[in-house]
Amino acid sequence: MIGFELMQRIRSELDRWERPIRWMYLDSQGLVTVGCGTMLPSAAAAKRVSFVHDTNFQVATAAEIEAAWNSLHSGAATQKAAAPNKKFSAKHYEDKTDLRITEASVQALRDGHINADYVELKKIYLQFDSFPDDAKIALFDMIYNVGPGQNKTRQHRASGLRNYAAMNAAINAGKWSLAADRCTRHGIPPQRNRRTAELFRNCAPPQAKPAVSLRVVA
């Protein structure tokens, strides 16, 4: 169970990195996204989210939402194939439609994402509920960003959070400093990686200082 104080800290941490976008846009992989990084894999998924028209705040119809999603998705392959410095930012898509989600929807989508991630985290780490809070917050940030992924099989290597084999082994052994050294993600701001490592290191027991030997001079 995620307690109130922990939930507040998770929200606060995610809000540092996942700036809420109120319109649909294509992320760097060409995936239709909205809010704090919530993917909308289909028009049906988009229609489950409440949108309003930015011009008059009227509730958007299902047909309007589907049309906006289809229009955006038509550029997915181009966005995914573009070189990193040629990809469109979320700002580029702001005027492609006047559909917007409300602040309440932003919060609801983020919290729904967190609750779904909690279920996955308990599958990946059987002792997750006993972890220090700072470790939980670090892992919530990671899974929100990279997803839970799938287990390694003969056909496919592990993906998402499950792909961090060295980090996960350190976590399960309670070696938080080692986990901090193995948690680096690619494609995110370096300060976000530093923050995750800091949270893991906060969980490590303090290093014992070596005893100082005093010589008595006669």
Order of alpha helices (4+ residues) and beta strands (2+ residues): alpha-beta-beta-beta-alpha-beta-alpha-alpha-beta-alpha-alpha-alpha-alpha-alpha
